[in-house]
Amino acid sequence: MSRTEWESLCDGCGKCCLHKLEDEDTGDIHYTEVACRLLNLGTCRCGNYPHRKEHVPDCVKLSANEVLKLRWLPSTCAYRLLSEGKSLPWWHPLVSGDPETVHRAGISVRGRAVAENRAGPLSRHIVTWPE
C-alpha cells in the first residue's frame, strides 16, 4: 500500500487524538473527551499534521506493523478494522464517498470533544463513547 493509500484510511473521526489515561494497576486504557491541542474540533483533523511531532512529541505515527500493538485504537478505526480482517463501515469516506458521513453517523468527536487548554484535570473527563 502506498503512503497516500495508507493515509486515506483515516476516516477523520479524531478519536485517536483524544487524550487517554492508563490505569497503572490494571493497564486498562480510558479515553477522555479532551482533544490534543492540534486537533481542529470542527474538522476533526490535525491542524499541523506534517509537523505534529515537533509540537506533540508523543504523537504516534501509525504504521501497519504498529496497529496491532496499539490497544488504544478505537474499535471503529479503519487501520484497526483492516488489521483484524474486517470491512470498512458504510460511513467511512472511502465507502460512502463523502467525508461528512463519519460526522453524520455520530462516529467522530465533532461536538463532543473539549479543547485541551480548557479541560483541567484529565481524570474529570473520562468517557466511554470513543470505544
ChimeraX commands (.cxc) that place a marker at each C-alpha (Angstrom):
marker #1 position 0.00,0.00,0.00 radius 0.5
marker #1 position 1.38,3.42,-0.91 radius 0.5
marker #1 position 1.71,6.20,1.68 radius 0.5
marker #1 position -1.21,8.04,0.06 radius 0.5
marker #1 position -3.39,4.92,0.20 radius 0.5
marker #1 position -2.39,4.33,3.83 radius 0.5
marker #1 position -3.22,7.90,4.80 radius 0.5
marker #1 position -6.60,7.67,3.01 radius 0.5
marker #1 position -7.67,5.03,5.52 radius 0.5
marker #1 position -8.06,7.71,8.18 radius 0.5
marker #1 position -11.78,8.47,8.40 radius 0.5
marker #1 position -11.27,11.82,10.15 radius 0.5
marker #1 position -13.08,10.86,13.34 radius 0.5
marker #1 position -10.45,12.40,15.62 radius 0.5
marker #1 position -10.78,9.70,18.29 radius 0.5
marker #1 position -7.09,8.83,18.22 radius 0.5
marker #1 position -6.37,12.48,19.06 radius 0.5
marker #1 position -8.23,12.28,22.37 radius 0.5
marker #1 position -6.10,12.05,25.47 radius 0.5
marker #1 position -6.09,8.64,27.10 radius 0.5
marker #1 position -5.25,7.56,30.63 radius 0.5
marker #1 position -3.79,4.18,31.54 radius 0.5
marker #1 position -4.67,2.58,34.85 radius 0.5
marker #1 position -1.31,1.75,36.43 radius 0.5
marker #1 position -2.74,-1.24,38.30 radius 0.5
marker #1 position -4.74,-2.91,35.53 radius 0.5
marker #1 position -3.24,-1.49,32.34 radius 0.5
marker #1 position -6.76,-0.55,31.19 radius 0.5
marker #1 position -6.94,2.39,28.82 radius 0.5
marker #1 position -9.55,5.09,29.49 radius 0.5
marker #1 position -10.48,7.63,26.86 radius 0.5
marker #1 position -11.14,11.22,27.79 radius 0.5
marker #1 position -13.15,13.77,25.84 radius 0.5
marker #1 position -10.10,16.06,25.83 radius 0.5
marker #1 position -8.57,16.65,22.42 radius 0.5
marker #1 position -4.92,17.16,21.57 radius 0.5
marker #1 position -4.12,20.85,21.20 radius 0.5
marker #1 position -3.52,20.37,17.47 radius 0.5
marker #1 position -6.93,18.80,16.74 radius 0.5
marker #1 position -9.33,21.10,14.93 radius 0.5
marker #1 position -12.59,20.38,16.77 radius 0.5
marker #1 position -14.68,21.35,13.73 radius 0.5
marker #1 position -12.95,19.32,11.04 radius 0.5
marker #1 position -11.62,16.61,13.40 radius 0.5
marker #1 position -8.30,16.79,11.58 radius 0.5
marker #1 position -4.86,17.71,12.85 radius 0.5
marker #1 position -4.15,21.39,12.47 radius 0.5
marker #1 position -0.47,20.76,11.73 radius 0.5
marker #1 position -0.24,17.16,10.59 radius 0.5
marker #1 position 3.09,17.37,8.72 radius 0.5
marker #1 position 4.85,18.86,11.78 radius 0.5
marker #1 position 2.77,17.38,14.60 radius 0.5
marker #1 position 5.68,15.55,16.24 radius 0.5
marker #1 position 7.54,18.84,16.65 radius 0.5
marker #1 position 4.62,20.21,18.70 radius 0.5
marker #1 position 3.38,16.98,20.30 radius 0.5
marker #1 position 6.43,14.70,20.69 radius 0.5
marker #1 position 4.39,11.72,21.93 radius 0.5
marker #1 position 2.04,11.78,18.93 radius 0.5
marker #1 position 2.05,8.27,17.46 radius 0.5
marker #1 position 2.75,7.69,13.79 radius 0.5
marker #1 position 0.63,4.75,12.74 radius 0.5
marker #1 position 2.20,2.04,10.65 radius 0.5
marker #1 position 0.87,-1.33,9.57 radius 0.5
marker #1 position 3.31,-3.03,11.95 radius 0.5
marker #1 position 2.26,-0.92,14.93 radius 0.5
marker #1 position -1.53,-1.06,14.56 radius 0.5
marker #1 position -1.98,-4.43,16.25 radius 0.5
marker #1 position 0.18,-3.33,19.18 radius 0.5
marker #1 position -1.84,-0.19,19.87 radius 0.5
marker #1 position -4.55,-1.30,22.27 radius 0.5
marker #1 position -5.99,2.19,22.46 radius 0.5
marker #1 position -7.13,2.46,18.84 radius 0.5
marker #1 position -10.92,2.70,18.85 radius 0.5
marker #1 position -12.94,-0.24,17.56 radius 0.5
marker #1 position -14.18,1.93,14.66 radius 0.5
marker #1 position -10.67,2.80,13.42 radius 0.5
marker #1 position -10.11,1.74,9.80 radius 0.5
marker #1 position -6.49,0.85,10.50 radius 0.5
marker #1 position -7.59,-1.48,13.28 radius 0.5
marker #1 position -10.54,-2.90,11.34 radius 0.5
marker #1 position -8.42,-3.82,8.34 radius 0.5
marker #1 position -5.67,-5.31,10.51 radius 0.5
marker #1 position -8.36,-7.51,12.08 radius 0.5
marker #1 position -9.58,-8.60,8.63 radius 0.5
marker #1 position -12.83,-6.62,8.88 radius 0.5
marker #1 position -14.52,-4.40,6.31 radius 0.5
marker #1 position -14.88,-0.65,6.44 radius 0.5
marker #1 position -18.29,0.53,7.67 radius 0.5
marker #1 position -20.83,2.32,5.46 radius 0.5
marker #1 position -19.98,5.73,6.93 radius 0.5
marker #1 position -16.26,5.55,6.13 radius 0.5
marker #1 position -15.43,8.17,3.47 radius 0.5
marker #1 position -13.78,5.54,1.24 radius 0.5
marker #1 position -17.09,3.63,1.20 radius 0.5
marker #1 position -19.59,6.49,1.21 radius 0.5
marker #1 position -17.58,8.84,-0.99 radius 0.5
marker #1 position -18.42,11.65,1.43 radius 0.5
marker #1 position -16.07,12.86,4.21 radius 0.5
marker #1 position -19.08,14.12,6.20 radius 0.5
marker #1 position -20.69,10.70,6.76 radius 0.5
marker #1 position -18.33,9.95,9.66 radius 0.5
marker #1 position -19.74,13.04,11.39 radius 0.5
marker #1 position -23.40,12.50,10.41 radius 0.5
marker #1 position -23.19,8.93,11.70 radius 0.5
marker #1 position -22.04,10.23,15.09 radius 0.5
marker #1 position -18.70,8.44,14.92 radius 0.5
marker #1 position -16.44,11.49,15.15 radius 0.5
marker #1 position -15.52,13.69,18.11 radius 0.5
marker #1 position -17.23,16.70,16.49 radius 0.5
marker #1 position -19.38,18.43,19.08 radius 0.5
marker #1 position -18.21,16.10,21.86 radius 0.5
marker #1 position -14.55,16.89,22.45 radius 0.5
marker #1 position -13.15,19.51,24.80 radius 0.5
marker #1 position -10.16,21.66,23.92 radius 0.5
marker #1 position -7.03,20.74,25.85 radius 0.5
marker #1 position -6.47,24.29,27.09 radius 0.5
marker #1 position -9.97,24.39,28.66 radius 0.5
marker #1 position -10.12,20.93,30.20 radius 0.5
marker #1 position -8.33,20.94,33.51 radius 0.5
marker #1 position -7.51,17.53,35.07 radius 0.5
marker #1 position -7.94,14.70,32.55 radius 0.5
marker #1 position -9.35,12.38,35.23 radius 0.5
marker #1 position -12.51,14.53,35.26 radius 0.5
marker #1 position -13.12,13.90,31.56 radius 0.5
marker #1 position -13.16,10.10,31.24 radius 0.5
marker #1 position -15.77,8.92,28.72 radius 0.5
marker #1 position -16.75,5.60,27.16 radius 0.5
marker #1 position -18.15,6.75,23.80 radius 0.5
marker #1 position -14.92,6.56,21.75 radius 0.5
marker #1 position -14.51,2.79,22.22 radius 0.5
marker link #1:1,2 radius 0.2
marker link #1:2,3 radius 0.2
marker link #1:3,4 radius 0.2
marker link #1:4,5 radius 0.2
marker link #1:5,6 radius 0.2
marker link #1:6,7 radius 0.2
marker link #1:7,8 radius 0.2
marker link #1:8,9 radius 0.2
marker link #1:9,10 radius 0.2
marker link #1:10,11 radius 0.2
marker link #1:11,12 radius 0.2
marker link #1:12,13 radius 0.2
marker link #1:13,14 radius 0.2
marker link #1:14,15 radius 0.2
marker link #1:15,16 radius 0.2
marker link #1:16,17 radius 0.2
marker link #1:17,18 radius 0.2
marker link #1:18,19 radius 0.2
marker link #1:19,20 radius 0.2
marker link #1:20,21 radius 0.2
marker link #1:21,22 radius 0.2
marker link #1:22,23 radius 0.2
marker link #1:23,24 radius 0.2
marker link #1:24,25 radius 0.2
marker link #1:25,26 radius 0.2
marker link #1:26,27 radius 0.2
marker link #1:27,28 radius 0.2
marker link #1:28,29 radius 0.2
marker link #1:29,30 radius 0.2
marker link #1:30,31 radius 0.2
marker link #1:31,32 radius 0.2
marker link #1:32,33 radius 0.2
marker link #1:33,34 radius 0.2
marker link #1:34,35 radius 0.2
marker link #1:35,36 radius 0.2
marker link #1:36,37 radius 0.2
marker link #1:37,38 radius 0.2
marker link #1:38,39 radius 0.2
marker link #1:39,40 radius 0.2
marker link #1:40,41 radius 0.2
marker link #1:41,42 radius 0.2
marker link #1:42,43 radius 0.2
marker link #1:43,44 radius 0.2
marker link #1:44,45 radius 0.2
marker link #1:45,46 radius 0.2
marker link #1:46,47 radius 0.2
marker link #1:47,48 radius 0.2
marker link #1:48,49 radius 0.2
marker link #1:49,50 radius 0.2
marker link #1:50,51 radius 0.2
marker link #1:51,52 radius 0.2
marker link #1:52,53 radius 0.2
marker link #1:53,54 radius 0.2
marker link #1:54,55 radius 0.2
marker link #1:55,56 radius 0.2
marker link #1:56,57 radius 0.2
marker link #1:57,58 radius 0.2
marker link #1:58,59 radius 0.2
marker link #1:59,60 radius 0.2
marker link #1:60,61 radius 0.2
marker link #1:61,62 radius 0.2
marker link #1:62,63 radius 0.2
marker link #1:63,64 radius 0.2
marker link #1:64,65 radius 0.2
marker link #1:65,66 radius 0.2
marker link #1:66,67 radius 0.2
marker link #1:67,68 radius 0.2
marker link #1:68,69 radius 0.2
marker link #1:69,70 radius 0.2
marker link #1:70,71 radius 0.2
marker link #1:71,72 radius 0.2
marker link #1:72,73 radius 0.2
marker link #1:73,74 radius 0.2
marker link #1:74,75 radius 0.2
marker link #1:75,76 radius 0.2
marker link #1:76,77 radius 0.2
marker link #1:77,78 radius 0.2
marker link #1:78,79 radius 0.2
marker link #1:79,80 radius 0.2
marker link #1:80,81 radius 0.2
marker link #1:81,82 radius 0.2
marker link #1:82,83 radius 0.2
marker link #1:83,84 radius 0.2
marker link #1:84,85 radius 0.2
marker link #1:85,86 radius 0.2
marker link #1:86,87 radius 0.2
marker link #1:87,88 radius 0.2
marker link #1:88,89 radius 0.2
marker link #1:89,90 radius 0.2
marker link #1:90,91 radius 0.2
marker link #1:91,92 radius 0.2
marker link #1:92,93 radius 0.2
marker link #1:93,94 radius 0.2
marker link #1:94,95 radius 0.2
marker link #1:95,96 radius 0.2
marker link #1:96,97 radius 0.2
marker link #1:97,98 radius 0.2
marker link #1:98,99 radius 0.2
marker link #1:99,100 radius 0.2
marker link #1:100,101 radius 0.2
marker link #1:101,102 radius 0.2
marker link #1:102,103 radius 0.2
marker link #1:103,104 radius 0.2
marker link #1:104,105 radius 0.2
marker link #1:105,106 radius 0.2
marker link #1:106,107 radius 0.2
marker link #1:107,108 radius 0.2
marker link #1:108,109 radius 0.2
marker link #1:109,110 radius 0.2
marker link #1:110,111 radius 0.2
marker link #1:111,112 radius 0.2
marker link #1:112,113 radius 0.2
marker link #1:113,114 radius 0.2
marker link #1:114,115 radius 0.2
marker link #1:115,116 radius 0.2
marker link #1:116,117 radius 0.2
marker link #1:117,118 radius 0.2
marker link #1:118,119 radius 0.2
marker link #1:119,120 radius 0.2
marker link #1:120,121 radius 0.2
marker link #1:121,122 radius 0.2
marker link #1:122,123 radius 0.2
marker link #1:123,124 radius 0.2
marker link #1:124,125 radius 0.2
marker link #1:125,126 radius 0.2
marker link #1:126,127 radius 0.2
marker link #1:127,128 radius 0.2
marker link #1:128,129 radius 0.2
marker link #1:129,130 radius 0.2
marker link #1:130,131 radius 0.2
view
